Amino acid sequence: MVATPAGAPAPDVTVRPAEGKTTGVVLVLPGGKAASRSPARRHHLSALRMVPFARELHRAVGRQGMAVWTLRYRYRGWNGTEASPVLDARWALEEIRRRHGEVPVVLVGHSMGGRTALRVADDPAVHAVVALAPWLPPDEPVAPVGDRRVLIMHGTADRWTDPHGSLTFARRARAISADLRRIEVHGVGHTMLRRAALWHGLTTYFVQESVAVKSTLASGANVPLHAARAEVRLLV
């Protein structure tokens, strides 16, 4: 649980509800900074960048009972051993259980949010993780992704988070993950603005594949991995 003394910031979620009964949740985790105790805001660029992902995901799976939650952290930073967003993500997973019971959860995180998603993948509700341009130091633990489905995507032109870091993580984690794929997107940087439809489409496809939702994919999202060979390279 996240301790929130009087006057301190508290985590929060923006919920795009499922139609009818909620049978699963996609939890979207934005990026942030290595160190900052400034309150996280929804108008920060890291949060705004994940809005199109949440919108596409909701369009694709909302009618099949999947809600899409976007987490707002207490602080903008990871903050060393405190791992601030990890505490917030665990709070969100508990909140999902409180509201909807034991429904499956898929985590979608960018940058610091990708690291957070991989760190909390050991929660029993989590079925799969999408980590987009994740920030992964050499000592990042791989144990949380055991028996989980994982998609890691990284642009080859990323100058904010090291693509080699996510490749090293993927190689270490592959032996324990149920199904791990690590993809490089050629010539794309950290913001994922170039070839945005590809990033959104592969993410949505993987989420649907992970929760076995049989539906018509959202416009622009029908991009299975084998259909994107001109733009991506599957390395793991």
HUCOR-V301857 format. One record per helix or strand of 2 or more residues. SS is the DSSP state (helix for helix, strand for strand). FROM is the first residue (numbers start at 1). LEN is the number of residues. If there is no record, write none. Layout:
BEGIN
ss->SS from->FROM len->LEN
ss->SS from->FROM len->LEN
END
This chain:
BEGIN
ss->strand from->12 len->5
ss->strand from->24 len->6
ss->helix from->45 len->4
ss->helix from->51 len->14
ss->strand from->66 len->7
ss->helix from->80 len->3
ss->helix from->84 len->17
ss->strand from->104 len->7
ss->helix from->112 len->8
ss->strand from->126 len->7
ss->helix from->143 len->3
ss->strand from->149 len->7
ss->helix from->163 len->11
ss->strand from->179 len->7
ss->helix from->196 len->16
ss->helix from->225 len->4
ss->strand from->232 len->3
END
